[in-house]
Amino acid sequence: TDYEMAASAIDEAVRNVVAVGADPDRVALLDNFCWGNPALPDRMGGLVRAAQGCHDAALAYGTPFISGKDSLNNEYVDPQGQKRAIPPTLLVSSLGIVADVRRAVTMDLKRAGNVLYVVGETRAELGGSLYHRLHDAIGNTVPAPVPDAIETMRALHRAIDAGLVRACHDLSEGGLAVAAAEMAIAGRLGLDLDLADLPRAAGVDHDAAGVDHDAAGVDHDAVALFAESNARFLVEVAPDDAGTFEATLTGRSVAALGHVTAGDRLRVRGLGGDVCLDSSIDNLRRAWQGTEVV
């Protein structure tokens, strides 16, 4: 999983700058490894795998590492006298170029009636997710590298550069549900979504095998809402631009999930058509800003 962690960290770092309008072909990276004692075999093994993940992902995205640092030997002795390392952690920072700052894209929803698209495929990947952490579960399917992620990002950048995107937010911690909630909170507008057309791998559906489904009582709607698969975005598009946007994303996994509303609710119909999430924006804001689940 150290390999997948590194690849996912790079994917999210690139997604963050692409979402605001940066050209994915002009992105640079910095790394910061926080690790235990590399003289110990298990620590060194994980470090090597993470470095290999950085190497492979940097080549796949065409994103050079221009600098970085490491903080090693982060170890302590617990009350039982056992020496322990901190959880191995990799921070990846990205730098991109937005040619005209006046055309930078923000994440807040802009206008009722606009269409909300999801770009990228959702997979049954809840391992290590926020959802599992809240349910004291682990899961054994972590987000995997997406081989054609850079092509999706290039297509999305073409749409942004053409002025077709009103708002954009990457899907990361908390998956689709949290990203949608954050866009609604920021824009003070509602969303009415339907997951029926969500681009997804077979394991997301309730009638397919998925190792994560059995943990913490996870059902297929929870996987669709909270999986943290890489290379995904939520994109707001004006109705008049919808056709051109879809044409620009031809060949990519993309689907309209619903519309921005003038109301104060985030409402989502699940894969089977039943409402699986219905909450006021104020309620979501209190949960997002506070310390309790509401």
N, C-alpha and C positions, 0 to 999 in steps of 0.2 A: 504493500500500500504506500510505501514511501515514494515509489516511482509514480503511482497515480496521483499522489498528493502534489508532487512537483509539477506534473503535466496540468493538473487542474488549476493550480495557482497561476501558472502562466496563461492558461485559457481565460481565467477570470480577469487577470490584469489587462490582457489585450481587449477583452469584452468591455471593460470599464471605459477605456478611451475611445473605442469604436462607437459606443453608445452615445457619446456626446458629439461625434462628428469627426474624429481623427481618422486619417488614412491608415488602414491596417498594414499597408506596405511601407509605412514610414514610422514604425514603432521600435523603441529600444527598451531594454530591461535592465534592472538591477536586482541582485539577489542578496538575501541576508539569512544565513543559516544559524539557527540557535539549536545547539545539540549537546549531547553528553560527551563523555570521554571517548575520543576516537581511537584510543589505544585498545579499547575493549571490542572484541569481535562483533557483538550484536549491534553496538553503536556505529561502528565503522561500516558494517554491512548496510544498515539503513541509509547512512550518509552517501555511500557509493550509489545506491539505487536512486536516491533523490537527485544526485548530481547527473546520473544517466537520464533521468526524466527531464531535467532542465536542458540537457544537451539535445535530446531528441525533439522536445517541443520547440526549442528555439529554432532548430533547423526546419521543422514543419511549418512554423508560422513566419519564418524569415525575420525573426526579431533578435538582433544581436544583444548579448550582455555587454554593456559598456562599463560597468563597475559592479561592486558588491563587497560584502564583508562576511565574516563569520564570528560567532560567539560560541566557542567550544568549551568542553569540560564543565558544563553546567550540571553539577552533581551535588547531592546532599545526603546526609545520613539520617534515616528516620528514627523515631523513638525506640524501635526494636534493634537498632544498630545496623540495619540493612542499607547499603549504599544504593541510591536511586538516581536516575537521570531525569531531567525535565522531559516532558513530551517533545519529541523531535519536531521542530517547527521551521517552516520555510516561509519567509516573507518575500514576495516578488512585487517590485514597483515597476510601473510602465510609464513611458513618456511618448506622447504622440503629438502630431501637428494638426491643428485646425486652421486652415488657411485664412478664414475670416471669422473672427470671434463673434461677429453679429449673427452668424448662422449656426452657432453652437446649439445643440439640442439638449433640452432638459427633460427630467423624468416626470414632471407634474402633468396630469391630464389637462387638456386645454379647452375642449368644448363639447357640450352634450350633442349627441348624434354622430360623433366621429366613430370610426371603426377601430377596434382593438385586435391586432394580429399577434400571434405567437410565431416566432421564427426559430427553427431548430427542433430536433426530435427529443421527446421525453422518453426516458428509459426507466426500467424498474431498478433505480439506483438510490436506495435510501441508506446504505451503509455509511456510518459516520455523520449522518445528517442532523440538522437541528431537530427535526421531528422525532428521530430516534433518541436523541439526547433528552428531550423532554419526557419521553416515555421509558427512560432507563433501559433502552435496547441498544444493540450494536449493529446488527445486520452484517452480512458478508459480501454485499455487492456495492462497492464504492463507485463514484463517477469515473468512467473510463475516458481516455483520450478519444476525440472525434476526428477521424482521419481527414475529412474535408472541411473542417471548421473554418479554415482561412478563406475558402471559397464562399462560404455563407457570409462571412464578415465583409468580404469584398463586395458582394451583391448588396448587402445592407448599406454599405458606405455609398454605393452608387445611388441608392434611393435617397439617402440623406443629402448627398451632394446635389441631387436634382430638386431638392426642396419638397420632397413628398412626405417627410416624416415630421409630425407635430410634437411627438414625445417618444422617448425610448428609454427602456430600463432593462438592464441585464438580469437574468434569473440566476441567483446564487443561493445564499443562505436562506433556507425556508422555501425555496422553490417558487413555483408560479403563484401560489396563494399569497405569499408575503410580498412578492414584487407587485402584484396587482393592488394589494392593500396600500403599499407605499405610494404608488402612483395616485391612488384615489385620495389618500390623506394629503399629499402634497398639492393636488389640484382642487381639493374641496369639491369633488364631483363624484358621482357614483359610477358603478359598472354593472352591467347585466351580461353575464358570460355563460356559454354553453360549451362543455368539454367534448361534445360528441365528435367534432372534427379535429380534435387535438392530434397533431402528428406524433405518433408514439410507436415504440417497439412493442412486439407481441406480449412481452412480460408485464406490461402495464394493465392489460385487460384481465378481468376477473376469471375468465375461463382459460387462462394460460398459466403455466407453472412459473412461480417466482419465489425465490428463497426468502425475499424480504417480506412477502405477504403474511407469513406466519408469525412474524415478530410483532409484539405489542398490539396484536389485533388489527394489523394494517389491512385495509381493504383497497380495492382498485382505485377508488376515488381519492383516497389518501395518497396513494402513490402518484397519481396524476397531479395532485395539488402540491405535494411537498417534496417530490424527488428533486435532487440537485444536479441533474445531468448538465454537462458542459455545453457550450456553444449555443445558448438560447437567449432570446430577447422577447420583450413585449413592446409592441410598436403601435402608436396611435397615428391613424391616417384619416384625413378628411374624405368623406364619401366620394367627392369628385375626383380624388386622386387614387382611389382604391384599385381601379383597373390597371393604371400605369404602375402602381406599386407592385401588384401581383406579377405583372409582366417583367418587371425588373428583377424579381426574385424567382423567375422561372428556373426550374431544376433544383430549387432548394426546398427543404421542408418548411412550409408556411401555411397558415390557415387563419381565417377570421374566426375569432371566438365570441364576438359580441360587440356591444356598443357602450360608449360613455353615456351616462344619464345625468339629468339635472337633479336627481334625487340625492339622498344621503345614505345609500346602501350599496354594499358589495354583495351581489347575489350571483351564485354560480350553480348551474345545473351540472350534475355529474355525468359520467360516461353512459349511464343507463337512463338519463333523462330526468331523474329526481333531483330536487334541490338539495345540495350537500353543504352549502355555505350560504348563510344569509345574516348579515350583520350591518349595523349602522356604522358610518364612517367615524362618528364620535367614539363609539365603542372600540373600534380598531385603533384609533389614535391613543386612547387611554392605555390599551394593551401595549402599543408600540413605545410609548413614553414611560410607562410604569414598570413595575416589577412583578405584577400578578397577571395570570392568564384570565381573561374575561370572556 
